Amino acid sequence: MPVTDAYFPFLIDRQMYKIFDGEELEHWRKAAEQHGFSLLGRAKDRYQLVLGCHKCGNATLKRSSVVLGYNPECGNCIRERREAAATKVGATLLGPDPEGDRHYGTYQFACGHVDRRQHTRVEAAAAGGHNLSCDTCTNEQHATEAAEHGWTLIGPSARNDQSYRKYEHECGHSQDVAVANMRYGDVNCAGCSETWSSKPSKIYLLSFTLPNLPAIKLGYSNNPTMRLRQVQLDRGETQGTLDQEIELKTGHDAICLEKAMHRHIKAHWPKLIVTREDFRDHLTTTSEIYHACGRAFIIALINAVDNGWDPNQTDNWQQFTSFRDQDA
């Protein structure tokens, strides 16, 4: 029962196969029908059956043992599903994995770059409604972000954490840094950098729209924009904004002034303090959240500090601003 020289007159899994001249057993036919296929013949060798898929109408090749003992899937349906998932995330499935792993395929991304991807990851991206990331474009973005802050992207980090990369500072020192921290320049070089306490910092005012009340936060950071992102559990819900910031020469100055300002607020306007129970489900911070009605008062304190007021030295802050308590 050899393989003949004649080919099937239709594509099987998008290929042409020679007909295998052999008996088509009835229990093969029954098993195929139970799984949603018609037995169309035999091809390639004595172990392979040609099945017609009842769902897509195309032919696929399966081993007789798979048809009898397992739940065979149509290769054409699988490919169509993967192609649809790729299209949904802005990519194109080009073909099988060049390394021969059946779980992977070759994809072209919307940017034009081509790379291998795990099929299930592509389908998960399509189900989640987000685009498929391109490693080349992502690395270029990370390199550009690093260059803006005097760093060079080297490659993957030594730690087993996809959120980190290895970078080299312009001084020659290399270290692992979180990608998010590098994006916003919130990183110190362990080889030459200043510590947080000696490098410049800022006192800031943030606003949030909590579901039950509007609130504000007074704090300090060398990067208030990144702090704004960090403090919100769901930025779409709380809609945080950076309303004001003033610069201090060092982080030490910033923390000393900021702590003193909180003590001043607690002493003069304790009713402005929002209890943690009112914001714990929406903000990561544990304290230093105030009712928005105290905005004018706290802005006046920030302006006073910017004009030279030191709450650690004197309580007479109003000489540095035109604000009056009764206006709060």
KOLSE-161622 format. One record per residue (C-alpha): x, z, y; residue in one letter. Coordinates in steps of 0.5 Angstrom, whole numbers, padded with zeros to 4 digits, always signed. Each point is the difference from the previous one (the first is absolute). Layout:
N
XZYa ...
# end
This chain:
328
+0000+0000+0000m +0005-0002+0005p -0001-0001+0008v -0002-0007+0001t +0002-0005+0005d -0007+0000+0004a -0001+0004+0006y -0007+0004+0002f -0003-0004+0005p -0001+0005+0005f +0005+0006+0003l +0001+0006-0004i +0002+0006+0005d +0002-0006+0004r +0005-0003-0005q -0001-0006-0005m +0001+0002-0007y +0000-0004-0007k -0005+0001-0005i +0001+0004-0006f -0003-0003-0006d -0003+0006-0004g -0006+0003-0002e -0005+0004+0005e -0002+0006-0003l -0007+0003+0001e +0002+0007+0001h +0004-0002+0006w -0006-0004+0003r -0004+0006-0001k +0005+0005+0003a +0001-0005+0006a -0007-0001+0001e -0001+0008+0000q +0006+0000+0006h -0003-0005+0004g +0003-0007-0002f -0001-0006-0005s +0005-0002-0005l +0003-0007+0002l +0005-0001-0005g +0008+0002-0001r +0006-0002+0004a +0007+0001+0000k +0001+0004-0007d -0004+0003-0005r -0001+0007+0003y -0003-0003+0007q -0008-0001+0001l -0002-0005+0006v -0006+0004+0003l -0005-0002+0005g -0002+0005+0005c -0008+0001+0001h +0001+0003+0007k +0005-0006+0003c -0001-0005-0005g +0008-0001+0000n +0004+0000-0007a +0005+0005-0001t +0005+0002-0006l +0000+0006-0004k +0003+0002-0006r -0005+0001-0006s +0002+0007-0001s -0002+0002+0007v -0007-0003-0001v -0001+0004-0006l +0003+0006+0002g -0001+0001+0007y -0004-0002+0007n +0003-0006+0002p +0000-0002+0007e +0000-0007+0003c +0006-0002+0003g -0003-0005+0005n -0005+0006+0002c +0006+0004+0001i +0004-0005+0005r -0007-0001+0004e +0000+0007+0001r +0007+0001+0002r +0000-0006+0005e -0007+0002+0003a +0004+0007+0001a +0006-0003+0003a -0004-0004+0005t -0004+0006+0002k +0007+0003+0002v +0002-0006+0003g +0005-0002-0005a +0000-0006-0005t +0002+0001-0008l +0005-0006-0001l +0001+0002-0008g +0003+0004-0005p +0006+0005+0001d +0006-0003+0000p +0003+0006-0004e -0005-0001-0005g -0004+0007+0001d -0007-0002-0002r -0003+0006+0005h +0004-0004+0006y -0001-0007+0003g +0003-0004+0006t -0004+0001+0007y +0001-0003+0006q -0002+0004+0006f -0004-0002+0007a +0007+0000+0003c +0003-0005-0005g +0005+0004-0004h -0001+0000-0007v +0001+0006-0005d -0002+0003-0006r -0005+0005-0001r -0004+0004-0005q -0007-0003-0001h -0004+0007+0000t +0004+0002+0007r -0003-0007+0003v -0007+0002-0003e +0000+0007+0003a +0002-0003+0007a -0006-0005+0000a -0004+0006-0003a +0002+0004+0006g -0001-0005+0005g +0008+0000+0003h +0005-0006+0000n +0005+0000-0005l +0007+0002+0003s +0006-0005+0000c +0007+0003-0002d +0004-0004+0005t -0005+0001+0006c +0000+0007-0001t +0007+0001-0001n +0001-0005+0006e -0005+0005+0004q +0004+0006-0002h +0006-0003+0002a -0002-0002+0007t -0003+0007+0001e +0006+0004-0002a +0004-0005+0005a -0004+0002+0005e +0003+0008-0001h +0007-0002-0001g -0001+0000-0008w +0001-0006-0005t -0004+0000-0006l +0005+0000-0007i -0005+0000-0005g -0004+0004-0005p +0000+0008+0001s +0004+0004-0005a -0006+0004-0001r -0006-0002-0005n -0005-0001+0006d -0002-0006+0003q -0001+0003+0007s +0007+0000+0001y +0006-0005+0001r +0007+0001+0001k +0003-0002+0007y +0007+0000+0003e +0000+0003+0007h +0005-0004+0006e +0005+0006-0001c +0001-0002-0007g -0004+0005-0004h -0005-0001-0005s -0006+0004-0002q -0007-0001-0003d -0006+0000+0005v -0007+0000-0001a -0003-0007+0003v -0005+0003+0004a +0005+0004+0004n +0005-0005+0001m -0006-0005+0003r -0001+0005+0005y +0007+0002+0001g -0001+0007-0002d +0006+0001-0004v +0007+0004+0001n +0007-0003-0003c +0003+0005-0004a +0007-0003+0002g -0001+0001+0007c -0006+0001+0003s -0003+0006+0004e -0004+0005-0003t -0008+0001+0002w +0002+0006+0005s +0005-0004+0004s -0003-0007+0000k -0005-0002+0006p -0007+0002-0002s -0007+0000+0003k -0006+0004+0001i -0007-0004-0001y -0007+0001+0000l -0004-0004-0005l -0008-0001+0000s -0004+0000-0007f -0008-0002-0001t -0001+0005-0005l -0007-0001-0004p -0003+0007+0003n +0004+0000+0007l +0005-0003+0004p +0007+0003+0000a +0007+0000+0003i +0007+0002-0003k +0006+0002+0005l +0006+0000-0004g +0008-0003+0000y +0003-0005-0003s +0006-0005+0001n -0005-0005-0002n -0007+0001+0002p -0003-0007-0003t +0002+0002-0007m -0002+0007+0001r -0007-0003+0002l +0000-0004-0007r +0002+0006-0004q -0005+0005+0002v -0006-0004-0001q -0003+0000-0007l -0004-0006+0001d +0002-0004+0007r -0007-0004-0001g -0004+0006+0001e +0004+0005+0005t +0002-0006+0004q +0006+0004+0003g +0003-0002+0006t +0007+0002+0004l -0003+0002+0007d +0007+0002+0003q +0007+0002-0001e +0006+0003+0004i +0007-0001-0002e +0005+0006-0001l +0007+0000-0001k +0000+0004-0006t -0004+0001-0006g +0002+0008+0001h -0003-0001+0007d -0006-0003-0002a -0002+0005-0006i +0001+0006+0005c -0004-0003+0005l -0006-0002-0005e +0000+0007-0003k +0000+0003+0007a -0006-0005+0002m -0004+0002-0006h +0001+0008+0001r -0002-0002+0008h -0007-0003-0003i -0001+0005-0005k +0001+0006+0006a -0004-0004+0005h -0005-0005-0004w -0001+0003-0007p -0007-0003+0000k +0003-0007+0000l +0003+0001-0007i -0003-0004-0006v +0000+0004-0006t +0003-0003-0006r -0006-0001-0004e -0003-0005+0005d +0006-0005-0001f +0003+0002-0007r -0003-0006-0003d +0002-0005+0005h +0007+0002+0003l +0006+0002-0004t +0002+0005+0005t -0002+0008-0001t +0000+0002+0007s +0001-0002+0008e -0007-0004+0000i -0004+0001+0006y -0007-0002+0003h +0000-0006+0004a -0003+0004+0006c +0006+0003+0001g +0004-0007+0001r +0000+0001+0008a +0003+0007-0001f +0005-0002-0005i +0002-0007+0004i +0002+0005+0006a +0004+0004-0005l +0004-0006-0002i +0001-0003+0007n +0002+0007+0002a +0006+0000-0005v +0002-0007+0002d +0000+0003+0007n +0005+0005-0002g -0005+0006-0002w +0003+0004-0006d -0005+0005-0003p +0005+0004-0003n +0002+0002+0007q -0006+0001+0004t -0007+0000-0001d -0001-0003+0007n -0001-0008-0002w -0005-0002+0005q +0005+0000+0005q +0002-0006-0003f -0007-0004+0000t -0006+0000+0004s -0004+0001-0006f -0004+0007+0000r -0003+0004-0006d -0007-0001+0003q +0000-0008-0001d +0002+0001-0007a 
# end
